[in-house]
Amino acid sequence: MRIVTWDRAGVSVPAALVASGDGDRLVDLSGVVASTLELLTDERALADARAVVDAADPSSLPARDGERLLAPVTPRVLLCIGYNYRGHVVAGGEGQPDPEHPDVFVKTANTTLGPDDAVVLPPQSDDVDYEGEIGVVIGRTAHAVSAEDALDHVAGYTLVNDVSARDWQNRTSQWTLGKCFDGFAPIGPAIVTADEIADPADLLVEVIRDGKTTVSQSTSTLIFPFAEIVSYVSQSITLQPGDVIATGSPQKLPDALQEHRALADGDSVRIRVAGIGELVTVFRSA
């Protein structure tokens, strides 16, 4: 099931997306649960919601186009993994062995943005960049879990654009300020429940900037697969339902690296992963 949070006439409503012949439609689930978080944590509520979705007539449902979606979940903590695809290395680090441990950093709560909202380019930065990532959404509390059990704690998957102000990021060894300008983490549009993803180690991550593909790489090339990431992080941080881990970005394709330019007003970035969906982010000047 594809779980979303719908801004219905100014009211935040848990909902689901269903396919129809002329695009996705919205099923209001507020009669079943009060929030999307309940769908991630309550198996009975999720089963009831599935029954409502299965019984819905798509032709009678409102079209997703023209409706505003909010972030499908508001994470208590949004963690990110750096340099997690083979070939994506820190500048000057080519030819180095795989890291021994995941490189983990945090995006603060002010960065979370809905899938239909534009990222406002901060005037303080001259080099804002994008990274398309799969987000693992926690559904069960995870503390010191093993890699073998880790995916049992995952409710589903979403998409995250890890927006960065590279000039601020590179000022110091700590990336926090460059990663945490307001709205620098668009999430969504949906959380796809884990049962819909047959093999999370076989997903193609594609990123398209203004119509040109700049990233195309499979999760089969992850240094630390999803289960290892969840297990590793849970040794330190007790993960709670609704927490999100952005699992890293592949390296941009050679042409995109060579032609690097900062994001500008009107630019559009589309993150696409078959089975999870598409997250389209537009960037606007302040």
Backbone as a ProteinNet text record, in pm:
[ID]
protein_1_A
[PRIMARY]
MRIVTWDRAGVSVPAALVASGDGDRLVDLSGVVASTLELLTDERALADARAVVDAADPSSLPARDGERLLAPVTPRVLLCIGYNYRGHVVAGGEGQPDPEHPDVFVKTANTTLGPDDAVVLPPQSDDVDYEGEIGVVIGRTAHAVSAEDALDHVAGYTLVNDVSARDWQNRTSQWTLGKCFDGFAPIGPAIVTADEIADPADLLVEVIRDGKTTVSQSTSTLIFPFAEIVSYVSQSITLQPGDVIATGSPQKLPDALQEHRALADGDSVRIRVAGIGELVTVFRSA
[TERTIARY]
83.9	0	88	39.5	111.8	43.1	108	51.4	97.9	4.9	38	-32.1	11.5	-59.1	-112.5	-243.1	-313.8	-353.7	-318	-363.7	-500.4	-603.8	-739.5	-808.3	-810.7	-873.9	-816.3	-684.3	-617.2	-612.3	-666.9	-665.5	-573.6	-484.9	-393.3	-467	-473.2	-555.3	-469.4	-472.6	-405.7	-481.3	-407.6	-471.2	-381.8	-432.3	-355.6	-373.4	-272.3	-280.2	-321.9	-414.9	-453.3	-443.7	-403.1	-385.5	-519.9	-531.8	-647	-597.3	-686.2	-645.4	-597.3	-634.2	-592.9	-513	-435.2	-348.5	-392.7	-309.6	-337.1	-456.2	-527.5	-641	-614.3	-689.1	-670.2	-785.8	-750.9	-850	-829.7	-930.8	-927.1	-937.3	-838.8	-837.8	-863	-911.2	-932.4	-1042.9	-1126.3	-1227	-1170.9	-1045.1	-980	-876.3	-794.5	-686.5	-680	-610.3	-595.5	-473	-375.4	-250.6	-185.1	-93.1	-18.4	67.7	111.2	195.4	122.9	-6.7	-82.4	-76	-75.1	-67.7	68	170.4	304.2	322.3	241.3	266.2	158.2	41.2	-72.8	-115.8	-84.5	-114.6	-264.4	-343.8	-488.9	-540.6	-490.5	-531.9	-489.5	-370.9	-324.3	-413	-452.1	-541.3	-676.6	-729.1	-856.4	-844	-730.8	-709.3	-699.1	-633.6	-624	-763.5	-850.3	-986.1	-1060.1	-1040.5	-1103.6	-1048.8	-918.1	-856.5	-905	-909.2	-951.1	-1096.8	-1178.2	-1320.3	-1350.7	-1253.2	-1277.6	-1290.8	-1378.9	-1396.2	-1312.6	-1201	-1113.3	-1184.2	-1284.5	-1351.9	-1425.4	-1455.4	-1528.6	-1436.5	-1305.4	-1210.4	-1149.1	-1108.8	-1042.8	-905.8	-870	-740	-629.6	-518.1	-402.5	-352.7	-352.1	-309.7	-398.9	-336.4	-412.4	-433.2	-403	-411.9	-271.6	-261.8	-131.8	-109.7	5.5	46.1	151.7	142.7	244.4	345.7	452.6	544.4	464.3	483.8	400.3	415.7	527.7	550.7	641.8	628	718.2	814.4	935.2	1025.4	1072.4	1077.2	1139.1	1286.1	1347.4	1486.5	1501.2	1571.5	1604.5	1754.9	1797.7	1939.6	1975.4	2099	2145	2278.2	2298.3	2421.3	2500.5	2626.5	2712.3	2796	2824.1	2917.2	2884.5	2759.4	2716.2	2699.5	2720.5	2718.7	2861.4	2897.5	3031.6	3048.3	3158.9	3182.7	3154.2	3080.5	3053.7	3150.8	3252.7	3358.7	3385.3	3442.8	3482.4	3587.4	3588.7	3684.4	3826.6	3899	4035.4	4044.8	3931.1	3932.5	3921.8	3935.7	3925.1	4028.5	3983.8	4075.1	4088.4	4015.5	4022	3931.3	3963.1	3875.3	3742.9	3644.5	3516.5	3536.6	3457	3467.4	3428.4	3482.8	3453.4	3315.3	3271.5	3142.6	3067.7	2934.2	2857.5	2891.6	2887.5	2911	2774.1	2740.5	2605.1	2602.9	2506	2485	2335.4	2300.3	2162.1	2112.8	1986.7	1916.3	1814.8	1809.7	1725	1580.2	1489.3	1345.5	1300.4	1368.9	1329.5	1351.2	1421.9	1451.2	1337.5	1250.3	1145.2	1050.1	1022.6	937.9	847.8	727.8	635.9	674.6	621.3	660.8	609.5	510.1	453.8	499.9	591.8	640.7	777.9	802	930.2	1035.3	1158.6	1271.1	1311	1315.6	1357.4	1509.3	1574.2	1719.7	1765.6	1846.1	1887.2	1985.7	1965.1	2058.1	2197.1	2211.2	2342.3	2435.1	2380.6	2460.8	2463.6	2579.9	2596.3	2609.9	2595.7	2620	2528.4	2399.1	2302.4	2295.8	2299.6	2306.7	2196.5	2177.1	2072.5	2132.4	2065.1	2100.6	1973.2	1950	1831	1857	1771.4	1796	1667.3	1682	1572.2	1573.8	1456.7	1444.5	1379.4	1442.6	1386.6	1304.3	1178	1087.2	1065.8	1097	1087.6	941.4	902.5	766.3	758.1	869.8	875.3	1001.8	991.8	1108.2	1224.4	1341	1459.9	1573.9	1616.1	1730.8	1826.7	1947.4	2051.6	2003.3	1935	1884.3	1994.3	1982.5	2077.9	2041.1	2136.4	2108.1	2004.2	2005.3	1909.4	1765.5	1748.4	1614.3	1577.1	1670.2	1650.6	1532.2	1514.3	1407	1269.2	1261.9	1133.5	1085.8	1175.7	1143.4	1115.4	1118.3	1096.3	952.8	881.4	742.1	732.2	828.2	820.1	932.8	916.9	1022	962.9	1042.4	1001.3	1121.6	1105.8	1214.4	1250.8	1379	1429.9	1525.9	1510.4	1608.9	1696.4	1820.2	1915.5	1978.2	1912.8	1960.8	2073.5	2175.5	2293.5	2342.6	2385.6	2459.6	2607	2666	2801.2	2903.3	2886.7	2984.6	2982.9	2864.6	2855.8	2900.2	2865.5	2903.6	3054.8	3125	3269.5	3350.8	3284	3358.2	3430.2	3370.4	3426.2	3413.9	3469	3459.5	3319.9	3239.5	3102.8	3006.9	2917.3	2833.5	2702.3	2673.2	2537.7	2477.2	2544.4	2483.4	2459.1	2547.4	2527.5	2414.5	2379.5	2272.9	2137	2133.6	2014.5	1948.1	1965.3	1883.4	1736.2	1647.2	1503.8	1461.5	1385.4	1329.9	1427.5	1540.8	1643.9	1625.4	1504.7	1479.6	1336.8	1307.3	1178	1164.6	1046.4	1021.5	889.9	888.6	762	772.6	661.4	530.3	461.6	500.4	431.1	531.9	481.3	553.6	494.4	577	533.3	561.1	457.9	475.3	574.6	646.2	758.8	718.8	594.8	552	542.8	542.2	533.5	669.9	777.6	912.9	971.4	973.7	1015.3	1161.4	1248.2	1391.5	1451.1	1467.6	1524.7	1668.3	1732.9	1870.1	1873.2	1758.1	1752	1659.7	1691.2	1612.5	1701.6	1652.7	1729.1	1693.2	1792.8	1774.9	1812.9	1717.3	1743.1	1709.8	1791.8	1766.2	1774.5	1673.6	1666.4	1660.6	1755.3	1756.1	1721.8	1612.6	1568.8	1569.5	1518	1502.1	1622.3	1734.3	1855.4	1888.1	1909.5	1943.2	2084.2	2094.7	2224.5	2270.4	2179	2211.1	2134.9	2201.3	2135.2	2220.1	2177.4	2256.9	2167	2199.7	2117.3	2158.8	2060.9	2091.4	2173.6	2189.6	2278.4	2423.6	2454.6	2592.2	2611.2	2513.9	2530.4	2646.5	2723.1	2828	2765	2669.7	2596.3	2449	2398.3	2256.5	2166.2	2038.6	1942.5	1944.8	1946.4	1941.9	2063.7	2179.9	2301.3	2296.4	2239.4	2229.4	2139.7	2020.6	1927.4	1991.1	2054.6	2118.7	2227.9	2312.1	2424.9	2377.1	2284.4	2234.8	2167.9	2094.8	2020.3	2110.4	2236.7	2328.8	2350.5	2334.8	2356.2	2225.4	2140.1	2015.2	1899.3	1814.3	1693.3	1598.5	1577.1	1491.6	1346	1265.8	1124	1039.6	915.3	827.3	817.6	828.5	825.1	961.9	1066.1	1201.7	1237.8	1321.1	1359.9	1511.5	1563	1706	1718	1778.5	1809.3	1938.1	1933.3	2035	2153.2	2163.7	2279.2	2243.6	2329.5	2308.6	2418.4	2382.1	2486	2564.3	2681.6	2759.8	2688.7	2693.7	2638.6	2717	2649.1	2713.3	2823.4	2923.1	3038.5	3003.1	2909.4	2872.6	2815.6	2733.5	2674.3	2779.1	2877.8	2986.3	3066.4	3095.1	3176.9	3102.7	2970.9	2891.9	2825.8	2880.1	2816.6	2786	2663.5	2625.3	2527.7	2534.3	2447.1	2301.9	2213.2	2070.6	2029.1	1935.1	1890.6	1738.7	1685.4	1541.1	1477.1	1375.4	1303.4	1355.5	1472.3	1524.9	1433.9	1432.2	1349.2	1433.2	1416.6	1487.5	1384.9	1391.5	1300.2	1378.9	1338.7	1397.1	1298.3	1346.9	1256.6	1313.4	1231.2	1266.7	1143.1	1153.9	1040.1	992.1	861.5	802.7	784.2	863.1	849.3	785.2	819.2	751.9	847.3	796	872.1	851.6	961.4	960.3	1016.9	932.7	973.8	983.9	1101.4	1125.7	1160.7	1091.2	1121.1	1192.9	1290.2	1368.6	1334.4	1318.4	1281.2	1374.4	1399.1	1478.2	1399.3	1471.4	1406.3	1338.5
-118.8	0	124.5	230.2	356.6	457.1	482.9	565.4	710	804.8	946.6	1026.8	1151.2	1248.1	1357.2	1369.9	1456.9	1586.3	1698.2	1828.3	1854.5	1808.6	1817.9	1941.5	2045.2	2172.2	2222.5	2210.5	2261.4	2166.7	2046.1	1945.3	1831.4	1792.4	1681.5	1549.2	1472	1351.5	1231.8	1120.7	999.2	944.1	901.1	856.6	755.4	701.7	609.1	647.6	617.1	635.4	504.2	513	396.7	433.6	338.1	362.8	358.4	441.8	436.2	460.1	446.9	461.3	599.5	699.9	836.5	898.6	816.8	867.5	822.9	851.4	810.5	885.6	815.5	872.8	860.9	938.1	943.9	879.6	791.6	731	790.2	857.2	914.4	800.9	792.9	687.2	741.1	864.8	924.2	854.6	775.9	697.6	572.8	541.5	421.1	456.6	558.5	598.8	751	800.3	944.8	998.6	912.1	958	844.4	880.5	777.3	694.9	755.9	682.1	559.1	568	450.8	337.3	370.3	266.8	197	267.3	208.8	117.4	137.6	69.6	-28.9	-21	-102.4	-193.6	-321.3	-414.5	-426	-419.8	-427.5	-304.8	-187.6	-65.7	-70.5	-123.5	-134.7	-230.1	-340.5	-435.7	-372.1	-294.2	-225.5	-123.7	-54.3	44	-24.1	-138.9	-212.6	-251	-290	-327.6	-208.2	-90.6	30.1	60.5	48.9	75.1	-25.6	-152.5	-256.2	-238.2	-184.6	-168.1	-39	50.5	180.8	170.7	251	261.7	379.5	354.2	464.6	576.1	540.4	642.6	745.9	711.2	802.8	879.3	856.3	916.6	1043.7	1137.2	1257.6	1225.4	1295.2	1275.9	1332	1263	1312.7	1444.5	1456.1	1580	1694.8	1801.8	1916.4	1919.5	1808.7	1803.1	1813.3	1873.4	1890.1	1778.2	1713.2	1612.8	1671.4	1635	1670.3	1556.1	1576.4	1465.2	1348.8	1226.8	1114.6	1083	1123.3	1106.5	1220.3	1262.4	1363.8	1292.6	1265.4	1182.8	1254.6	1180.4	1230	1257.6	1169.6	1187.4	1142.8	1222.4	1188.6	1172.2	1047.7	1014.3	991.3	1022.4	1006.3	932.6	858.2	781.4	840.8	872.8	927.8	820.1	840.5	753.6	605.4	569.1	431.6	351	410.7	335.8	325.4	209.4	194.1	289.8	360.2	461.4	601.9	614.8	747.6	767.6	847.9	864.3	1012.4	1044	1180.1	1223.9	1351.4	1403.2	1364.9	1307.5	1264.2	1126.1	1060.1	930.1	812.7	837.3	729.7	620.3	495.1	382.6	337.7	402.3	364.1	243.4	162.5	48.3	97.2	6.7	40.7	81.9	177.4	214.8	98.7	98.7	-9.1	6.5	130.9	159.4	263.6	264.4	367.3	507.4	603.5	744.6	807.9	834.2	875.1	1022.6	1096.2	1233.7	1258.2	1373	1403.2	1524.9	1517.4	1636.2	1674.3	1801	1847.1	1861.9	1878.6	1874.3	1982.6	2096.6	2206.7	2176	2067.6	2036	1961.9	1895.9	1813.6	1897.5	1851.5	1924.8	1825.5	1867.9	1782.6	1770.7	1668.9	1642.5	1745.4	1824.8	1923	2065.1	2080.8	2212.9	2238	2362.7	2400.2	2422	2386.1	2420.4	2564.7	2646.2	2785.2	2791.8	2841.2	2849	2960.2	2927.5	3030.2	3127.9	3256	3354	3346.3	3277.6	3265.9	3169.2	3089	2987.5	3011.2	2985.2	2996	2858.8	2751.1	2618.5	2515	2522.8	2424.6	2307.6	2186.9	2064.7	1968.9	1860.1	1762.3	1623.3	1530.8	1388.7	1307.4	1214.1	1130.8	1002.7	974	861.2	786.3	659.9	580.8	596.9	626.3	638.2	514.4	457.7	345.7	404	362.2	416	309.8	345.7	251.7	235.5	109.9	81.6	20.7	-37.5	-96.9	-49.3	-22.8	23.2	-73.7	-17.4	-98.7	-53.1	-141.1	-112.6	-230.8	-204.5	-307.1	-433.1	-415.4	-531	-587.1	-712.8	-775.7	-742.4	-757.6	-736.2	-836	-957	-1060.5	-1020.3	-945.1	-906.8	-764.1	-688.7	-544.4	-509.1	-579.2	-542.4	-571.5	-653.1	-674.2	-546.4	-451.4	-324.6	-213.6	-247.5	-148.9	-158.1	-44.5	-41.3	-23.3	47.7	73.1	162.3	209.5	285.2	410.3	516.5	640.1	697.9	819.1	886.1	1013.8	1046.2	1165.2	1237.6	1369.4	1451.7	1515.9	1469	1523.3	1648.1	1762.4	1889.3	1940.6	1996.9	2041.3	2175.7	2261.2	2381.4	2344.5	2312.5	2256.9	2354.2	2483.5	2579.4	2580.8	2573.2	2566.1	2429.6	2324.2	2189.1	2174.7	2237.4	2217.3	2316.4	2402.3	2497.1	2428.9	2321.7	2253.7	2103.4	2027.6	1881.6	1832.3	1916.1	1879.7	1937	1854.3	1894	1960.6	1970.7	2001	2124.6	2237.8	2360.7	2353.9	2290.7	2278.8	2186.2	2095.7	1998.5	2041	2145.3	2167.4	2303.8	2366.2	2482.4	2439.7	2533.8	2503	2437.9	2328.9	2264.2	2182.2	2147.9	2076.3	1924.5	1875.9	1730.8	1703.4	1727.3	1683.2	1531.7	1486.4	1343.6	1304.2	1185.9	1134.7	1091.5	1096.2	1139.9	1039.5	910.3	805.7	721.6	652.2	540.2	413.9	338.4	211.3	102.8	31	-68.6	-176.5	-228.6	-318	-440.9	-488.1	-607.5	-584.7	-458.2	-426	-432.7	-437.1	-436.2	-576.5	-647.6	-788	-802.8	-715.1	-726.7	-587.3	-535.4	-401.2	-390.3	-502.7	-501.7	-502.1	-480.1	-478.8	-366.7	-243.5	-126.5	-28.1	22.8	118.2	260.1	332.5	472.6	560.9	640.3	731.9	874.2	968.2	1109.8	1184.1	1267.3	1344.3	1491.5	1567.7	1712.4	1784.1	1857.3	1933.7	1848.5	1724.7	1636.9	1552.1	1570	1493.3	1400	1270.2	1173.2	1200.2	1221.8	1250.2	1138.6	1048	935.7	813.4	698.8	572.3	459.4	403.1	299.7	214.5	87.5	-8.2	-18	-47.8	-73.8	-201.3	-278.9	-395.9	-353.7	-226.4	-176.5	-103.8	-112.7	-52.4	-116.3	-34.2	-86.6	-146.5	-72.9	-120.1	-131.7	-253.5	-271	-220	-208.3	-149	-216.6	-349.4	-421.2	-389	-379.3	-347.6	-205.6	-113.8	25.1	33.6	-27	-22.5	-85.5	-199.2	-266.5	-179.5	-122.8	-43	79.3	154.1	275.1	240.9	128.7	92.6	53.8	28.1	0.2	125.5	242.4	368.7	441	453.4	527.6	429.2	436.1	354.8	416.2	345.4	394.6	374.6	477.8	475	477.1	427.6	432.6	574.1	581.7	710.3	768.8	719.1	764.7	721.9	801.8	775.4	774.9	678	674.6	686.7	796.7	812.6	736.7	641	535.9	566.8	690.4	729.6	752.4	827.2	861.9	802.1	749.5	707.1	828.3	801.1	905.6	954.6	1081.9	1134.3	1078.8	1067.7	1018.5	1115.4	1066.1	1149.9	1284.6	1285.7	1413	1510.7	1458.7	1546.1	1600.2	1518.7	1566	1675.1	1651.2	1747.1	1879.6	1871	1989.9	2045.7	2015	2057.8	2207.1	2238.8	2378.6	2381.6	2487.4	2501.2	2509.4	2462.2	2472.5	2618.7	2647.8	2785	2790	2909.6	2930.2	2861	2779.7	2710.3	2572.3	2535	2401.4	2295.6	2177.5	2066.5	1940.5	1866.1	1739.7	1630.2	1523.9	1410.3	1288	1232.9	1108.8	997.5	890.5	783.5	648.4	568.6	430.6	345.5	252.1	166.2	93	96.5	32.3	126.6	233.4	331.6	459.6	498.9	614.7	720.9	842.8	957.4	1076	1139.1	1260.1	1372.6	1470.3	1582.9	1707.3	1769.1	1888.3	2005.1	2116.1	2240.3	2333.6	2408	2499.3	2643.7	2727.2	2866.9	2959.5	3076.3	3177.2	3232.3	3274	3331.9	3463.4
0	0	0	-65.4	-72.4	20.8	133.5	239.5	221	229.5	215.1	324	337.7	421.4	329.2	327.6	234	304.6	244.6	294.2	232	300.9	247.1	304.5	222.5	263.4	395.2	408.1	526.2	643.3	627.5	734.2	693	782.4	755.4	770.1	660.7	656.4	614	689.4	642	521.4	420.6	297.1	227.9	118.3	35.4	-109.9	-189	-333.4	-397.9	-492.9	-571.7	-718.9	-799.2	-942.3	-1013.5	-1116.3	-1206.1	-1347.2	-1443	-1581.8	-1617.2	-1538.6	-1569.2	-1454.6	-1387.7	-1282.1	-1144.1	-1045.3	-908.4	-850.2	-761	-688.5	-538.5	-460.6	-315.9	-241.3	-147	-57.9	81.1	132.1	266.6	368.7	458.7	560.3	700.2	709.5	841.3	919.1	850.5	921.5	985.2	952.7	1006	1111.3	1081.5	1171.9	1177.9	1279.8	1296.3	1225.2	1197.4	1135.9	1060.3	970.5	898.1	993.4	1102.5	1197.2	1250.8	1270.4	1317.5	1216	1088.1	985.2	985.6	1032	1037.5	1157.5	1261.1	1388.3	1429.6	1368.8	1412.6	1297.3	1308.4	1199.9	1174.4	1281	1263.3	1187.5	1223.4	1153.6	1007	981.6	843.9	765	825.8	758.2	729.5	824.6	802.8	689.6	685.8	579.6	443.7	439.4	312.7	263.2	355.4	316.1	256	313.9	260.3	121.1	105.2	-25.5	-129.5	-92.7	-188	-231.3	-142	-172.8	-248.7	-256.9	-317.7	-469.7	-525.3	-670.5	-718.8	-788.6	-827.9	-904.8	-982.5	-1062.7	-977.7	-852.8	-766	-670.8	-680.5	-588.2	-646.7	-562.1	-611.8	-671.5	-777.2	-841	-752.6	-752.1	-677.6	-737.2	-871.2	-935.7	-890.3	-852.1	-805.3	-655.8	-588.1	-442.3	-383	-266.5	-201.2	-101	-114.4	-16.5	75.2	201.5	299.1	307.3	381.4	405.4	462.7	412.9	457.2	604.9	663.1	806	849.8	973.9	1029.8	1123.7	1077.7	1158.5	1284.1	1393	1516.9	1492.1	1412.4	1372.7	1227.3	1150.2	1011.6	1003.6	987.3	977.3	831.8	796.8	658.6	656.8	548.4	532	415.5	440.7	336.2	269.7	140.9	66.7	80.3	50.9	73.8	-54.1	-170.2	-296.1	-348	-395.8	-450.9	-569.2	-569.5	-671	-623.1	-511.5	-454.8	-339.5	-362.2	-263.3	-241.6	-127	-97.1	-197.9	-233.3	-331.3	-292.1	-387.9	-362.9	-302.2	-281.9	-216.9	-311.2	-442	-539.5	-510.3	-527.8	-508.3	-364.3	-273.7	-133.1	-106.6	-5.8	28.2	84	87.4	147	292.8	340.4	482.2	571.6	691.8	786.5	847.3	863.8	926.4	844.1	851.4	781.9	834.1	742.5	774.9	798.7	926	963.9	1002.9	949.1	993.8	1009	1065.7	1101.5	1024.2	981.6	935.5	1044.1	1078.4	1187	1140.9	1238.3	1210.2	1112.2	1109.8	1021.8	873.6	844.2	703.6	634.9	711.8	652.7	569.6	447.4	353.4	281.5	249.6	175.8	29.2	-39.1	-177.2	-277.4	-239.3	-331.4	-302.4	-209	-172.3	-234.2	-273.3	-332.6	-223.6	-255.5	-169.1	-199.7	-96.9	-112.2	-100.4	-204.6	-205.9	-112	-11.5	84.9	21.3	40.9	-18.4	42.7	156.5	221.7	148.5	53.7	-13.7	-164.8	-223.4	-368.7	-435.6	-356.9	-414.5	-349.8	-381.9	-331.6	-428.9	-375.5	-455.6	-408.3	-481.5	-453.5	-449.8	-381.3	-381.6	-364.6	-454.6	-448.6	-372	-273.3	-184.8	-151.5	-117.6	-61.9	89.7	144.9	289.7	349	450.2	526.4	640.6	650.8	752.1	860.7	982.5	1093.8	1137.2	1164.5	1208.4	1347.2	1393.6	1528.1	1596.6	1725.7	1801.1	1780.6	1751.4	1722.8	1811.5	1900.8	1986.6	1981.6	1934.8	1928.7	1857.7	1745.9	1671.2	1581	1549.2	1458.2	1313.4	1223.6	1081.8	1031.9	1088.6	1046.8	1081.7	1190	1235.2	1197	1142.1	1126.7	1038.7	927.4	835.3	892.9	998.6	1066.9	1135.7	1152.7	1218.5	1117.2	990	883.7	834.8	840	794.5	644	587.1	444.1	396.3	273.6	206.8	142.4	141.5	77.5	4.6	-49.8	-119.9	-45.9	-48	20.1	-73.2	-81.7	-151.1	-44.3	-35.6	61.5	0.1	21	-33.1	55.9	-7	67.7	15.1	106.2	68.9	76.6	-39.2	-38.5	18.7	-7.5	45.2	198.1	258.1	404	455.2	384.2	426.1	434.7	339.9	329.6	412.2	487.3	569.9	685.8	737.2	854.3	835.3	929.2	921.8	956.6	1022.9	1058.9	954.4	901.3	788.2	828.4	956.9	1002.4	937.2	940.6	889.9	739.6	665.2	521.4	482.6	572.1	544.6	599.8	682.7	764.2	746.5	630.3	602	597.2	622.9	622.7	490.7	501.6	382.6	301.8	359.1	283.2	282.9	315.8	309.9	262.6	134.6	82.2	96.6	141.3	164.8	98.1	35.7	-16.5	-162	-232.8	-184.9	-92	-103.6	-26.3	50.1	150	210.5	150.2	82	25.3	129.3	169.8	275.3	232	330.4	302.8	222.3	238.8	166.3	16	-26	-169.2	-238.2	-160.1	-215.1	-202.5	-314.6	-311.2	-271	-323	-295.5	-284.3	-162.7	-148.2	-195.4	-222.6	-274.9	-427	-489.3	-636.2	-683.6	-642.2	-678.8	-754.4	-864.9	-944.3	-901.3	-854.2	-814.9	-933.1	-978.5	-1090.1	-1045.6	-1090.8	-1064.9	-1197.4	-1220.1	-1344.2	-1307.6	-1357.7	-1334.8	-1464.1	-1460.7	-1577.7	-1704.3	-1690.7	-1805.7	-1840.3	-1771.4	-1801.9	-1685.6	-1716.4	-1611.9	-1560.2	-1430.6	-1369.1	-1275.4	-1237.6	-1148.9	-1196	-1200.5	-1232.6	-1176.7	-1063.2	-997.7	-909.3	-897.4	-823.9	-677.8	-592.8	-452.3	-434.1	-539.4	-530.6	-508.5	-532.9	-516.4	-383.8	-293.5	-161.8	-85.9	-18.6	68.8	194.1	250.7	367.6	330.4	307.8	274.4	385.8	353.1	446.2	583	584.6	712.2	798.3	736	811.6	866.6	788.6	834.7	957.7	949.2	1061.9	1185.1	1167.3	1279.6	1340.3	1256	1305.6	1382.5	1324.8	1390	1522.5	1525.5	1646.4	1762.6	1736.5	1846.3	1931.4	1869.7	1939.9	1970	1866.8	1879.4	1878.7	1979	1976.5	1874.6	1766	1658.5	1694.8	1669.4	1703.2	1575.9	1583.7	1467.1	1409.9	1278.3	1209.7	1182.5	1249.7	1217.8	1076.3	1011.4	872.6	862	787.6	754.1	602.7	555.6	413.6	386.7	295.4	287.6	196.7	150.2	70	-75.1	-141.3	-282.1	-368.8	-486	-579.4	-630.9	-683.9	-748.7	-873.3	-899.5	-1024.2	-1143	-1256.2	-1378	-1422.8	-1498.9	-1532.7	-1595.2	-1687.5	-1750.4	-1648.6	-1557	-1455.8	-1359.7	-1327.1	-1240.9	-1310.4	-1437.2	-1512.1	-1532.2	-1546.3	-1573.9	-1448.5	-1331.7	-1206.5	-1206.9	-1169.8	-1147.6	-1031.9	-957.9	-841.5	-885.8	-800	-828.5	-833.4	-923.6	-944.6	-948.5	-941.1	-943.3	-1063.2	-1036.5	-1143	-1176.1	-1124	-1150.9	-1088.5	-1151.5	-1105.6	-1097.3	-987.1	-966.8	-941.1	-1021.4	-1009.3	-962.1	-848.8	-798.1	-827.7	-891.8	-936.4	-896.5	-829	-795.4	-822.3	-915.8	-949.6	-826.3	-803.1	-686.7	-569.4	-564.2	-456.2	-507.7	-630.2	-688.4	-736.7	-745.8	-792.8	-699.1	-663	-582.7	-668.9	-699.8	-784.5	-696.8	-697.5	-617.7	-707.8	-688.9	-760.5	-664.3	-717	-637.1	-674.8	-574.8	-595.8	-518.8	-576.5	-506.2	-388.8	-288.2	-170	-205.5
[MASK]
++++++++++++++++++++++++++++++++++++++++++++++++++++++++++++++++++++++++++++++++++++++++++++++++++++++++++++++++++++++++++++++++++++++++++++++++++++++++++++++++++++++++++++++++++++++++++++++++++++++++++++++++++++++++++++++++++++++++++++++++++++++++++++++++++++++++++++++++++++++++++++++

